[in-house]
Amino acid sequence: MRFIQGGVGRGGQNYTEDVRLIQLLLNDYVARSTPYLIAVDGIAGSRTIEAIEQFQRGAGLPATGVVEPAGPTLRFLVMGFITSLAGDLTAAPPEARREHPSDEHVSDALVYLARARGA
């Protein structure tokens, strides 16, 4: 199952809808600690790439500046979003975990997201 069609960020394919989704997920993460959100405009500009790198550093991942369709950055973003949706604000944030969510957990998260969106 592919959540995004191509890479988002530095050197990625940067399909508009993929970028918008990553920007929304990044804003969900950023909003937990700061009021400074990035624009959800579908453009993988410098602010989006910087936000990707900051997220990656905080999660203990290599700061590549790109979110790959099957990569750990996307897994951490999705799992953080699911945690946020579920209202589990007492759980450790994604950057505190060093293990990578499994594909099974990511699939569960995607099903949850699809249902939440009414798909």
N, C-alpha and C positions, 0 to 999 in steps of 0.2 A: 504494500500500500504506500503510495506517495502522497505526502501532505502538501508538498510544493513541487513544482515541475522542474525547477532548476535552482542553481545556487543563487543566493542573494548576498550582495555585498561586493567586496573587492574581487574583480575577476569573474563574478558570477554571471549567469544569463540575465538576471534581474528582470524577470517578467513582472509586469505591473501588479498583477493580483498577488503574486508571491511576495513582492516587496511590501505591499500593503499589509498582508497578513503578518509578516515578520515585524513590521513597524508596530502593529497592534499588540503583538506579543511582547515586544520590547517595552512598549509603554506600560503594559500591565506590570512588568517587572520593575521598571523605573519608578512607577507611581508609589511603590511600597516604601521608597526611601527619599524621594525628592519630587518637587512639583514641576520639574523641568522635563516636559515630554517632547518627543520628536514629532515632526509633522507626519501625518499619515497621508502621503501624497503619491505613493507608488514609485517614487524616485529614490534610488539607492545612492544618495549624495553623501557628502562628507559627514554630516551629523548622524545619518543612519549607520554608516560604516564605523564611526567612532562609538556609537551606542552598542553595536555588535561586539567590538573589541573590548569595551568595558564590561559587558556581560560575560564574555569569554574569560577575561582575567578574573572576575569575581567568582566564576564557577570553577576555576582551576584548570581551564582548558587553554590550549594554544590560542593566542590572540591573532588569528588569521584574518579577521575582518570579513569572513564569509560564512554564511549558514548554508550547509549542504543538505539536500533532501533526506539523506539517510545518516546524517552526522550527529554527533553528540550535542552540538549547540542547539539544534532543533529539538532534540529530545528534552533537554533541560528547559528550554523555553515553553514547550507544550506542557510538561509536567508541572512547571511553576504556575502556568495558567490554570490548569486543572485544580491545583491546590487552592489557588485564589478563588476560582468558581465555587469550589466545594466549601469555601468559608473556613478552611482549616488554617487559620492565621497563627496558630500556635506551633505548627510544624516548622522544622528547620528550613530556611530558604534554600533554593537550589545550590547556591554557591557554597553552602556549608557541607554539602554531600560530595563525596569524592567518587562514588561509584556511578556508573552510567546506567540510566534506566534501560531495561531490556526492551527489545522490539515488541514483546507481548504487552508490556505496560504502555508503550507508545500507542499501539493499536487500540488498547482500551481507552486511552485518553482521546484519540481521534473519534472513536465512536461516541464518546460522551460529548465532545464538541459538536459533532454533527447533530446529535439529538438536541443539544442546547440551542442550536441555530434553527431547529425545526426541519432539518433535512431528512 
